[in-house]
Amino acid sequence: MIRFGIRQSFDRIEQVEERYANLNAPVEVALPYYWDIYEPVRRHLAEIAEKIKSYGTTVLSIHAVQAPITDEKFKKGENDQF
């Protein structure tokens, strides 16, 4: 099965509502693109996920930050869940 949706990104937590609250199409949630803008929102991923879910937005996938996956920064912490 192929499900089509739109890629919707955000760079700051303050943008989540405006970008996800009123969508009528499934989305790929694109996390902040580079590590330096991802880092400030990283510890808030669970909160961001709950916000997006509360809007009734259908999430098809999560598009990860652009950085080497072998980097130590990618080790999962207790609050890194989406």
Secondary structure, DSSP 4 states (H G I P E B T S, - for coil): -----EEEE-SSGGGHHHHHTT--S-EEEE--SBHHHHHHHHTTHHHHHHHHHHTTPPEEEEEPPBS-TTSGGGSPPTT---
